[in-house]
Amino acid sequence: MENRQRIFSQVMDFVPTYEFKKCVKRYQGDYRVRNFTCWNQFLCLAFAQLTYRESLRDIESCLNSFWIKSII
């Protein structure tokens, strides 16, 4: 099996995660968060922007389809 990164993963490698985490810590973005962190939300919104999604339902169905394909 080939070990390749998806295009979205390659694009997200350019995001300065240190700066993002520093802003989240400064503004207490992850305060009282249990599962869906600021980083996860950022990734979902970035994916939605790059794939021209128009609604939350559209984003969710698209992300679920990718998740199911990665399991199989």
C-alpha positions as CSV (number, residue, x, y, z in Angstrom):
1,M,0.0,0.0,0.0
2,E,1.3,3.4,-1.0
3,N,2.1,5.9,1.8
4,R,0.8,9.2,0.3
5,Q,-0.7,12.3,1.9
6,R,-3.9,13.7,0.6
7,I,-3.8,17.1,-1.0
8,F,-5.7,18.7,1.9
9,S,-3.1,17.3,4.3
10,Q,-0.3,18.8,2.1
11,V,-2.0,22.2,2.1
12,M,-2.5,22.2,5.9
13,D,1.2,21.5,6.3
14,F,1.7,25.2,5.4
15,V,-0.5,26.4,8.3
16,P,1.6,27.7,11.2
17,T,0.3,25.5,13.9
18,Y,2.4,27.1,16.6
19,E,0.9,30.5,15.9
20,F,-2.6,29.0,15.8
21,K,-2.1,27.2,19.2
22,K,-0.6,30.4,20.7
23,C,-3.8,32.4,19.7
24,V,-6.1,29.7,21.0
25,K,-4.2,29.7,24.3
26,R,-4.3,33.5,24.5
27,Y,-8.0,33.8,24.0
28,Q,-8.9,30.5,25.8
29,G,-10.5,29.0,22.8
30,D,-10.4,25.5,24.1
31,Y,-11.8,26.3,27.5
32,R,-14.3,23.6,28.6
33,V,-14.0,21.8,25.3
34,R,-14.6,18.1,25.4
35,N,-14.2,16.8,21.9
36,F,-14.3,19.4,19.1
37,T,-11.3,21.6,19.6
38,C,-10.5,24.8,17.8
39,W,-8.0,23.0,15.6
40,N,-10.6,20.4,14.5
41,Q,-13.1,23.2,13.8
42,F,-10.4,25.1,11.8
43,L,-9.7,22.0,9.7
44,C,-13.4,21.4,9.0
45,L,-13.9,25.1,8.0
46,A,-10.8,25.1,5.8
47,F,-12.0,21.9,4.1
48,A,-15.4,23.4,3.5
49,Q,-13.8,26.6,2.0
50,L,-11.5,24.6,-0.3
51,T,-14.3,22.3,-1.5
52,Y,-16.9,25.1,-1.9
53,R,-19.4,23.7,0.6
54,E,-22.5,25.8,1.2
55,S,-24.2,24.5,4.3
56,L,-23.5,22.6,7.5
57,R,-25.4,19.6,6.2
58,D,-23.3,19.6,3.1
59,I,-20.0,19.9,5.1
60,E,-21.1,17.0,7.4
61,S,-22.2,14.7,4.6
62,C,-18.9,15.3,2.7
63,L,-16.7,14.8,5.7
64,N,-18.6,11.6,6.6
65,S,-18.2,10.2,3.2
66,F,-14.4,10.8,3.4
67,W,-14.3,9.2,6.8
68,I,-16.1,6.1,5.6
69,K,-13.8,5.8,2.6
70,S,-10.8,5.9,4.9
71,I,-12.1,3.1,7.0
72,I,-12.7,0.7,4.1
